[in-house]
Amino acid sequence: MNTSSPHHNRPVRRRAASAAMAVVVAAVGAATLMSCDTDSDSGSGNPTFSDRPTAPDTASFSGSLPSNVASAGEEAVESARASASSAAASASAREASRKASIGAEVERSRKAAEDALKNVQGSGNALSEVSMTGKPRADSGGLLTVVVTITNRTDATASYAVQVDFLDASGKTVETQFVGAEDLAPGQRVQPLVISRQPPEPVLTPKLVKAQRY
């Protein structure tokens, strides 16, 4: 005979339900712990990286700079170009001024030498202190150029005036040039150039005609 009753079975069912609920809670707790451990590991200085980083979505990029940035860039480029052009022009002007200054000084010295020799008779008093050598045409743009060496062999400061003639094959003077050196100290030497203005042909021969110390 079954002596159990519905009232006696209720506690058993309750205990079974409680046990099932405990299993579910334990499972959820374990899952939560695993999730926390995973999160903790990922933030503990051991991040993981993909072997192939994902490329940025270039479709979201604009093909042109904002107008204000582009305008600033263009202005910077134009400013740099203008500065470079101005610097080149300034350098060119300085070089032209330097050449003009040298040319003016050479002409002044030439004129002073010519004036100093105007009344000199014969070959002058300083021919022994002056010598002359030719310069290769390849080094002077094809022009007939003479290097005149002037050395002050006295014991006092002195100035010098030199005359060089260019002669043709017959010995006729075709061109006359003057060159000078001013205020040379005792023993000082200078080497001015004398350049013929005549064409390469016919070939001319330079001749040291006069040298005056004054």
C-alpha positions in Angstrom: 0.0 0.0 0.0 1.4 3.5 -1.0 1.4 5.5 2.1 2.8 8.7 0.4 0.6 11.6 -0.3 0.9 14.7 -2.5 1.9 16.7 0.5 4.8 14.4 1.2 6.1 14.8 -2.5 6.2 18.6 -2.5 9.4 19.0 -0.4 11.2 16.5 -2.8 10.2 18.5 -5.9 11.3 21.7 -4.2 14.7 20.3 -3.4 15.1 19.1 -7.0 14.2 22.5 -8.4 16.6 24.2 -6.0 19.4 21.8 -7.0 18.7 22.5 -10.7 18.7 26.2 -10.1 22.1 25.9 -8.2 23.6 24.1 -11.3 22.4 26.9 -13.6 23.7 29.6 -11.3 27.1 27.8 -11.1 27.3 27.5 -14.8 26.5 31.2 -15.3 29.1 32.1 -12.6 31.7 30.0 -14.3 31.0 31.7 -17.7 31.2 35.1 -16.0 34.5 34.2 -14.5 35.9 33.0 -17.8 34.8 36.3 -19.4 36.4 38.3 -16.6 39.6 36.3 -16.9 39.7 36.8 -20.6 39.1 40.6 -20.2 41.7 40.7 -17.5 44.3 38.9 -19.7 43.6 41.2 -22.6 44.4 44.3 -20.5 47.4 42.8 -18.7 49.9 43.8 -21.3 49.5 40.8 -23.6 47.4 42.2 -26.5 47.0 40.1 -29.6 47.6 41.5 -33.1 46.4 40.4 -36.5 49.0 39.3 -38.9 47.4 41.4 -41.6 46.2 44.8 -40.4 43.0 45.9 -42.0 43.6 48.7 -44.6 41.8 51.9 -44.0 38.6 52.5 -45.9 39.9 54.9 -48.6 36.4 55.5 -49.8 35.9 57.8 -46.9 38.9 60.0 -47.9 38.4 63.2 -49.9 40.4 63.5 -53.1 41.3 67.2 -52.5 42.4 69.3 -49.6 40.1 71.8 -47.9 40.2 75.1 -49.9 41.9 77.1 -47.1 44.7 74.5 -46.8 45.2 74.2 -50.5 45.3 78.0 -50.8 47.9 78.3 -48.0 50.1 75.7 -49.7 49.9 77.5 -53.1 50.9 80.7 -51.4 53.8 79.1 -49.7 55.1 77.7 -53.0 54.7 81.0 -54.8 56.4 82.8 -51.9 59.4 80.3 -52.1 59.6 80.8 -55.9 59.6 84.6 -55.5 62.3 84.4 -52.8 64.5 82.2 -55.0 64.0 84.5 -58.0 64.8 87.5 -56.0 67.9 85.9 -54.5 69.1 84.9 -58.0 68.5 88.4 -59.3 70.3 90.0 -56.4 73.3 87.7 -56.9 73.4 88.5 -60.6 73.2 92.2 -59.9 76.1 91.9 -57.3 78.2 90.0 -59.9 77.5 92.5 -62.6 78.4 95.3 -60.1 81.6 93.5 -59.2 82.7 93.1 -62.8 81.9 96.7 -63.6 84.0 97.8 -60.6 86.9 95.6 -61.7 86.5 96.9 -65.3 86.5 100.5 -64.1 89.6 99.9 -62.0 91.5 98.2 -64.9 90.6 101.1 -67.1 91.7 103.7 -64.6 95.1 101.8 -64.1 95.5 101.6 -67.9 94.9 105.3 -68.3 97.3 106.2 -65.4 100.1 104.0 -67.1 99.5 105.7 -70.5 99.7 109.1 -68.9 102.9 108.2 -67.0 104.6 107.0 -70.3 103.5 109.9 -72.4 106.7 111.9 -72.0 109.1 109.0 -71.5 111.9 108.7 -74.0 113.4 105.4 -75.0 112.5 102.2 -73.0 112.1 103.9 -69.6 114.0 103.3 -66.3 112.4 100.0 -65.2 112.7 97.6 -68.1 114.9 95.3 -66.0 112.1 95.0 -63.4 109.5 93.9 -65.9 109.1 90.6 -67.7 106.5 89.1 -70.0 105.2 85.6 -70.8 102.4 84.4 -73.1 99.2 82.8 -71.8 97.8 79.8 -73.7 94.8 80.8 -75.9 92.9 77.8 -74.5 93.0 79.4 -71.1 91.9 82.8 -72.3 89.0 82.1 -74.6 91.1 82.1 -77.7 92.4 85.7 -77.1 96.1 86.7 -77.4 96.9 87.3 -73.7 100.2 88.3 -72.1 101.1 88.0 -68.4 103.2 91.0 -67.4 105.3 90.5 -64.2 106.3 93.6 -62.4 108.7 93.4 -59.4 109.8 96.4 -57.3 113.5 95.7 -56.9 114.2 99.0 -55.1 114.1 99.7 -51.4 111.2 102.2 -51.6 107.6 102.1 -52.6 107.1 102.8 -56.3 104.6 102.7 -59.1 105.1 101.3 -62.6 103.8 101.9 -66.1 104.3 99.4 -68.9 103.7 99.6 -72.7 103.2 96.4 -74.8 103.0 96.5 -78.6 101.5 93.8 -80.8 103.4 93.4 -84.0 102.4 91.6 -87.3 104.7 89.4 -89.3 106.4 92.4 -90.9 107.2 93.9 -87.5 104.6 96.7 -87.9 102.8 97.7 -84.7 99.1 96.8 -85.0 98.0 97.5 -81.5 99.4 99.2 -78.4 98.3 98.4 -74.8 99.2 99.9 -71.4 99.2 98.4 -68.0 100.4 99.6 -64.6 100.9 98.8 -60.9 100.7 101.5 -58.2 102.4 101.8 -54.8 104.3 98.5 -54.8 106.3 97.9 -51.6 110.0 96.9 -51.9 110.2 93.4 -53.2 106.5 93.2 -54.1 105.4 91.6 -57.3 102.2 91.8 -59.4 101.1 90.1 -62.6 98.6 92.1 -64.6 97.2 90.8 -67.9 97.4 92.5 -71.3 94.9 91.3 -73.8 94.9 92.0 -77.5 91.7 93.2 -79.0 92.7 92.0 -82.5 91.3 88.9 -84.2 93.2 85.6 -84.0 94.4 85.9 -87.6 96.8 87.2 -88.6 99.0 86.0 -85.7 100.6 88.9 -83.7 103.7 89.0 -81.6 103.7 90.9 -78.3 106.7 93.1 -77.5 107.7 94.9 -74.3 108.4 98.4 -75.4 108.6 100.6 -72.3 108.6 100.3 -68.5 108.8 103.3 -66.3 109.1 103.5 -62.5 107.7 106.6 -60.9 
